[in-house]
Amino acid sequence: MAYRRGPQEPIPEVETVVWSCTSEECSCWMRDAFSNEEKTVCPICKSEMVQETRVLPVIS
């Protein structure tokens, strides 16, 4: 008998506003819902971050 790990149904995804780091050397990003400032600074490299939209799994 074979057992499967993880969810067997696809996880729903939705367009989500995120903040992305502008530095080419840094790949940091965060969901807008977890940001506490309008103009966010990257927590990794301290570069400026810009808003963009990504399709991400829904979180509750």
Distance bins in CASP14 RR format, pairs under 12 A and 6 or more apart:
PFRMAT RR
TARGET T0000
AUTHOR 0000-0000-0000
RMODE 2
METHOD distances of the structure
MODEL  1
7 57 0 0 0 0 0 1 0 0 0 0 0
10 57 0 0 0 0 1 0 0 0 0 0 0
10 58 0 0 0 0 0 1 0 0 0 0 0
11 55 0 0 0 0 0 1 0 0 0 0 0
11 56 0 0 0 0 1 0 0 0 0 0 0
11 57 1 0 1 0 0 0 0 0 0 0 0
11 58 1 0 0 1 0 0 0 0 0 0 0
11 59 0 0 0 0 1 0 0 0 0 0 0
11 60 0 0 0 0 0 1 0 0 0 0 0
12 55 0 0 0 0 0 1 0 0 0 0 0
12 56 0 0 0 0 0 1 0 0 0 0 0
12 57 1 0 0 1 0 0 0 0 0 0 0
12 58 1 0 1 0 0 0 0 0 0 0 0
12 59 0 0 0 0 0 1 0 0 0 0 0
12 60 0 0 0 0 0 1 0 0 0 0 0
13 54 0 0 0 0 1 0 0 0 0 0 0
13 55 1 0 1 0 0 0 0 0 0 0 0
13 56 1 0 0 1 0 0 0 0 0 0 0
13 57 1 0 1 0 0 0 0 0 0 0 0
13 58 1 0 0 1 0 0 0 0 0 0 0
13 59 0 0 0 0 0 1 0 0 0 0 0
14 31 0 0 0 0 0 1 0 0 0 0 0
14 33 0 0 0 0 0 1 0 0 0 0 0
14 53 0 0 0 0 0 1 0 0 0 0 0
14 54 0 0 0 0 1 0 0 0 0 0 0
14 55 1 0 0 1 0 0 0 0 0 0 0
14 56 1 0 0 1 0 0 0 0 0 0 0
14 57 0 0 0 0 1 0 0 0 0 0 0
14 58 1 0 1 0 0 0 0 0 0 0 0
14 59 0 0 0 0 1 0 0 0 0 0 0
14 60 0 0 0 0 0 1 0 0 0 0 0
15 31 0 0 0 0 0 1 0 0 0 0 0
15 32 0 0 0 0 0 1 0 0 0 0 0
15 52 0 0 0 0 0 1 0 0 0 0 0
15 53 1 0 1 0 0 0 0 0 0 0 0
15 54 1 0 0 1 0 0 0 0 0 0 0
15 55 1 0 1 0 0 0 0 0 0 0 0
15 56 0 0 0 0 1 0 0 0 0 0 0
15 57 0 0 0 0 0 1 0 0 0 0 0
15 58 0 0 0 0 0 1 0 0 0 0 0
16 29 0 0 0 0 0 1 0 0 0 0 0
16 30 0 0 0 0 0 1 0 0 0 0 0
16 31 1 0 1 0 0 0 0 0 0 0 0
16 32 1 0 0 1 0 0 0 0 0 0 0
16 33 0 0 0 0 1 0 0 0 0 0 0
16 34 0 0 0 0 0 1 0 0 0 0 0
16 35 0 0 0 0 0 1 0 0 0 0 0
16 51 0 0 0 0 0 1 0 0 0 0 0
16 52 0 0 0 0 1 0 0 0 0 0 0
16 53 1 0 0 1 0 0 0 0 0 0 0
16 54 1 0 1 0 0 0 0 0 0 0 0
16 55 1 0 0 1 0 0 0 0 0 0 0
16 56 1 0 1 0 0 0 0 0 0 0 0
16 57 0 0 0 0 1 0 0 0 0 0 0
16 58 0 0 0 0 1 0 0 0 0 0 0
16 59 0 0 0 0 1 0 0 0 0 0 0
17 29 0 0 0 0 0 1 0 0 0 0 0
17 30 0 0 0 0 0 1 0 0 0 0 0
17 31 1 0 0 1 0 0 0 0 0 0 0
17 32 1 0 1 0 0 0 0 0 0 0 0
17 33 0 0 0 0 1 0 0 0 0 0 0
17 34 0 0 0 0 0 1 0 0 0 0 0
17 35 0 0 0 0 1 0 0 0 0 0 0
17 40 0 0 0 0 0 1 0 0 0 0 0
17 49 0 0 0 0 0 1 0 0 0 0 0
17 50 0 0 0 0 0 1 0 0 0 0 0
17 51 1 0 0 1 0 0 0 0 0 0 0
17 52 1 0 0 1 0 0 0 0 0 0 0
17 53 1 0 1 0 0 0 0 0 0 0 0
17 54 0 0 0 0 1 0 0 0 0 0 0
17 55 0 0 0 0 0 1 0 0 0 0 0
17 56 0 0 0 0 1 0 0 0 0 0 0
18 28 0 0 0 0 0 1 0 0 0 0 0
18 29 1 0 1 0 0 0 0 0 0 0 0
18 30 1 0 0 1 0 0 0 0 0 0 0
18 31 1 0 1 0 0 0 0 0 0 0 0
18 32 1 0 0 1 0 0 0 0 0 0 0
18 33 0 0 0 0 1 0 0 0 0 0 0
18 34 0 0 0 0 1 0 0 0 0 0 0
18 35 0 0 0 0 1 0 0 0 0 0 0
18 40 0 0 0 0 0 1 0 0 0 0 0
18 49 0 0 0 0 1 0 0 0 0 0 0
18 50 0 0 0 0 1 0 0 0 0 0 0
18 51 1 0 0 1 0 0 0 0 0 0 0
18 52 1 0 0 1 0 0 0 0 0 0 0
18 53 1 0 0 1 0 0 0 0 0 0 0
18 54 1 0 1 0 0 0 0 0 0 0 0
18 55 0 0 0 0 0 1 0 0 0 0 0
18 56 1 0 0 1 0 0 0 0 0 0 0
19 28 0 0 0 0 1 0 0 0 0 0 0
19 29 1 0 0 1 0 0 0 0 0 0 0
19 30 1 0 1 0 0 0 0 0 0 0 0
19 31 0 0 0 0 1 0 0 0 0 0 0
19 32 1 0 0 1 0 0 0 0 0 0 0
19 33 0 0 0 0 0 1 0 0 0 0 0
19 34 0 0 0 0 1 0 0 0 0 0 0
19 35 1 0 1 0 0 0 0 0 0 0 0
19 36 0 0 0 0 0 1 0 0 0 0 0
19 37 0 0 0 0 1 0 0 0 0 0 0
19 38 0 0 0 0 1 0 0 0 0 0 0
19 39 0 0 0 0 1 0 0 0 0 0 0
19 40 1 0 1 0 0 0 0 0 0 0 0
19 41 0 0 0 0 1 0 0 0 0 0 0
19 42 0 0 0 0 1 0 0 0 0 0 0
19 43 0 0 0 0 0 1 0 0 0 0 0
19 47 0 0 0 0 0 1 0 0 0 0 0
19 48 0 0 0 0 1 0 0 0 0 0 0
19 49 1 0 1 0 0 0 0 0 0 0 0
19 50 1 0 0 1 0 0 0 0 0 0 0
19 51 1 0 1 0 0 0 0 0 0 0 0
19 52 1 0 0 1 0 0 0 0 0 0 0
19 53 0 0 0 0 0 1 0 0 0 0 0
19 54 0 0 0 0 0 1 0 0 0 0 0
20 26 0 0 0 0 1 0 0 0 0 0 0
20 27 0 0 0 0 1 0 0 0 0 0 0
20 28 1 0 0 1 0 0 0 0 0 0 0
20 29 1 0 1 0 0 0 0 0 0 0 0
20 30 0 0 0 0 1 0 0 0 0 0 0
20 31 0 0 0 0 0 1 0 0 0 0 0
20 32 0 0 0 0 0 1 0 0 0 0 0
20 35 0 0 0 0 0 1 0 0 0 0 0
20 40 0 0 0 0 1 0 0 0 0 0 0
20 42 0 0 0 0 1 0 0 0 0 0 0
20 44 0 0 0 0 0 1 0 0 0 0 0
20 47 0 0 0 0 0 1 0 0 0 0 0
20 48 0 0 0 0 0 1 0 0 0 0 0
20 49 1 0 0 1 0 0 0 0 0 0 0
20 50 1 0 0 1 0 0 0 0 0 0 0
20 51 1 0 0 1 0 0 0 0 0 0 0
20 52 1 0 1 0 0 0 0 0 0 0 0
20 53 0 0 0 0 0 1 0 0 0 0 0
20 54 0 0 0 0 1 0 0 0 0 0 0
21 27 1 0 0 1 0 0 0 0 0 0 0
21 28 1 0 1 0 0 0 0 0 0 0 0
21 29 1 0 0 1 0 0 0 0 0 0 0
21 30 0 0 0 0 1 0 0 0 0 0 0
21 40 0 0 0 0 1 0 0 0 0 0 0
21 41 0 0 0 0 1 0 0 0 0 0 0
21 42 1 0 1 0 0 0 0 0 0 0 0
21 43 0 0 0 0 1 0 0 0 0 0 0
21 44 1 0 0 1 0 0 0 0 0 0 0
21 45 1 0 0 1 0 0 0 0 0 0 0
21 46 0 0 0 0 1 0 0 0 0 0 0
21 47 1 0 1 0 0 0 0 0 0 0 0
21 48 1 0 0 1 0 0 0 0 0 0 0
21 49 1 0 1 0 0 0 0 0 0 0 0
21 50 0 0 0 0 1 0 0 0 0 0 0
21 51 0 0 0 0 0 1 0 0 0 0 0
21 52 0 0 0 0 0 1 0 0 0 0 0
22 28 0 0 0 0 0 1 0 0 0 0 0
22 29 0 0 0 0 0 1 0 0 0 0 0
22 39 0 0 0 0 0 1 0 0 0 0 0
22 40 0 0 0 0 0 1 0 0 0 0 0
22 41 0 0 0 0 0 1 0 0 0 0 0
22 42 1 0 0 1 0 0 0 0 0 0 0
22 45 0 0 0 0 1 0 0 0 0 0 0
22 46 0 0 0 0 0 1 0 0 0 0 0
22 47 1 0 1 0 0 0 0 0 0 0 0
22 48 1 0 1 0 0 0 0 0 0 0 0
22 49 1 0 0 1 0 0 0 0 0 0 0
22 50 1 0 1 0 0 0 0 0 0 0 0
22 51 0 0 0 0 0 1 0 0 0 0 0
22 52 0 0 0 0 0 1 0 0 0 0 0
23 29 0 0 0 0 0 1 0 0 0 0 0
23 41 0 0 0 0 0 1 0 0 0 0 0
23 42 1 0 0 1 0 0 0 0 0 0 0
23 44 0 0 0 0 1 0 0 0 0 0 0
23 45 1 0 1 0 0 0 0 0 0 0 0
23 46 0 0 0 0 1 0 0 0 0 0 0
23 47 1 0 1 0 0 0 0 0 0 0 0
23 48 0 0 0 0 1 0 0 0 0 0 0
23 49 0 0 0 0 1 0 0 0 0 0 0
23 50 0 0 0 0 0 1 0 0 0 0 0
24 45 0 0 0 0 0 1 0 0 0 0 0
24 47 0 0 0 0 1 0 0 0 0 0 0
25 42 0 0 0 0 0 1 0 0 0 0 0
25 44 0 0 0 0 1 0 0 0 0 0 0
25 45 1 0 0 1 0 0 0 0 0 0 0
25 47 0 0 0 0 1 0 0 0 0 0 0
26 41 0 0 0 0 0 1 0 0 0 0 0
26 42 1 0 0 1 0 0 0 0 0 0 0
26 43 0 0 0 0 0 1 0 0 0 0 0
26 44 1 0 1 0 0 0 0 0 0 0 0
26 45 1 0 1 0 0 0 0 0 0 0 0
26 46 0 0 0 0 1 0 0 0 0 0 0
26 47 1 0 0 1 0 0 0 0 0 0 0
26 48 0 0 0 0 0 1 0 0 0 0 0
26 49 0 0 0 0 1 0 0 0 0 0 0
27 42 0 0 0 0 0 1 0 0 0 0 0
27 44 0 0 0 0 1 0 0 0 0 0 0
27 45 0 0 0 0 0 1 0 0 0 0 0
27 47 0 0 0 0 0 1 0 0 0 0 0
27 49 0 0 0 0 0 1 0 0 0 0 0
28 35 0 0 0 0 0 1 0 0 0 0 0
28 40 0 0 0 0 0 1 0 0 0 0 0
28 41 0 0 0 0 0 1 0 0 0 0 0
28 42 1 0 1 0 0 0 0 0 0 0 0
28 43 1 0 0 1 0 0 0 0 0 0 0
28 44 1 0 1 0 0 0 0 0 0 0 0
28 45 1 0 0 1 0 0 0 0 0 0 0
28 46 0 0 0 0 0 1 0 0 0 0 0
28 47 0 0 0 0 1 0 0 0 0 0 0
28 48 0 0 0 0 0 1 0 0 0 0 0
28 49 1 0 0 1 0 0 0 0 0 0 0
28 50 0 0 0 0 0 1 0 0 0 0 0
29 35 0 0 0 0 0 1 0 0 0 0 0
29 40 0 0 0 0 0 1 0 0 0 0 0
29 42 0 0 0 0 1 0 0 0 0 0 0
29 43 0 0 0 0 0 1 0 0 0 0 0
29 44 0 0 0 0 0 1 0 0 0 0 0
29 47 0 0 0 0 0 1 0 0 0 0 0
29 49 1 0 0 1 0 0 0 0 0 0 0
29 50 0 0 0 0 1 0 0 0 0 0 0
29 51 0 0 0 0 0 1 0 0 0 0 0
29 52 0 0 0 0 1 0 0 0 0 0 0
29 53 0 0 0 0 0 1 0 0 0 0 0
29 54 1 0 0 1 0 0 0 0 0 0 0
29 56 0 0 0 0 1 0 0 0 0 0 0
30 36 0 0 0 0 0 1 0 0 0 0 0
30 37 0 0 0 0 0 1 0 0 0 0 0
30 40 1 0 0 1 0 0 0 0 0 0 0
30 41 0 0 0 0 0 1 0 0 0 0 0
30 42 0 0 0 0 1 0 0 0 0 0 0
30 43 1 0 0 1 0 0 0 0 0 0 0
30 44 0 0 0 0 0 1 0 0 0 0 0
30 49 1 0 0 1 0 0 0 0 0 0 0
30 51 0 0 0 0 0 1 0 0 0 0 0
30 52 0 0 0 0 0 1 0 0 0 0 0
30 54 0 0 0 0 0 1 0 0 0 0 0
30 56 0 0 0 0 0 1 0 0 0 0 0
31 40 0 0 0 0 0 1 0 0 0 0 0
31 49 0 0 0 0 0 1 0 0 0 0 0
31 51 0 0 0 0 0 1 0 0 0 0 0
31 52 0 0 0 0 0 1 0 0 0 0 0
31 53 0 0 0 0 0 1 0 0 0 0 0
31 54 0 0 0 0 1 0 0 0 0 0 0
31 56 1 0 0 1 0 0 0 0 0 0 0
31 57 0 0 0 0 0 1 0 0 0 0 0
31 58 0 0 0 0 0 1 0 0 0 0 0
31 59 0 0 0 0 1 0 0 0 0 0 0
32 38 0 0 0 0 1 0 0 0 0 0 0
32 40 0 0 0 0 1 0 0 0 0 0 0
32 49 0 0 0 0 0 1 0 0 0 0 0
32 50 0 0 0 0 0 1 0 0 0 0 0
32 51 1 0 0 1 0 0 0 0 0 0 0
32 52 0 0 0 0 1 0 0 0 0 0 0
32 53 0 0 0 0 1 0 0 0 0 0 0
32 54 0 0 0 0 0 1 0 0 0 0 0
32 56 0 0 0 0 0 1 0 0 0 0 0
33 56 0 0 0 0 0 1 0 0 0 0 0
33 58 0 0 0 0 0 1 0 0 0 0 0
33 59 0 0 0 0 1 0 0 0 0 0 0
33 60 0 0 0 0 0 1 0 0 0 0 0
34 40 0 0 0 0 1 0 0 0 0 0 0
34 43 0 0 0 0 0 1 0 0 0 0 0
34 56 0 0 0 0 0 1 0 0 0 0 0
34 59 0 0 0 0 1 0 0 0 0 0 0
35 41 0 0 0 0 0 1 0 0 0 0 0
35 42 0 0 0 0 0 1 0 0 0 0 0
35 43 0 0 0 0 0 1 0 0 0 0 0
35 49 0 0 0 0 1 0 0 0 0 0 0
35 50 0 0 0 0 0 1 0 0 0 0 0
35 51 0 0 0 0 1 0 0 0 0 0 0
36 43 0 0 0 0 0 1 0 0 0 0 0
37 43 0 0 0 0 0 1 0 0 0 0 0
37 48 0 0 0 0 0 1 0 0 0 0 0
37 49 0 0 0 0 1 0 0 0 0 0 0
37 51 0 0 0 0 0 1 0 0 0 0 0
38 49 0 0 0 0 0 1 0 0 0 0 0
38 50 0 0 0 0 0 1 0 0 0 0 0
38 51 0 0 0 0 1 0 0 0 0 0 0
39 47 0 0 0 0 0 1 0 0 0 0 0
39 48 1 0 0 1 0 0 0 0 0 0 0
39 49 1 0 0 1 0 0 0 0 0 0 0
39 50 0 0 0 0 1 0 0 0 0 0 0
39 51 0 0 0 0 1 0 0 0 0 0 0
40 46 0 0 0 0 0 1 0 0 0 0 0
40 47 0 0 0 0 0 1 0 0 0 0 0
40 48 0 0 0 0 1 0 0 0 0 0 0
40 49 1 0 1 0 0 0 0 0 0 0 0
40 50 0 0 0 0 1 0 0 0 0 0 0
40 51 0 0 0 0 1 0 0 0 0 0 0
40 52 0 0 0 0 0 1 0 0 0 0 0
41 47 1 0 0 1 0 0 0 0 0 0 0
41 48 1 0 0 1 0 0 0 0 0 0 0
41 49 1 0 0 1 0 0 0 0 0 0 0
41 50 0 0 0 0 0 1 0 0 0 0 0
42 48 1 0 0 1 0 0 0 0 0 0 0
42 49 1 0 1 0 0 0 0 0 0 0 0
42 50 0 0 0 0 0 1 0 0 0 0 0
43 49 0 0 0 0 1 0 0 0 0 0 0
END
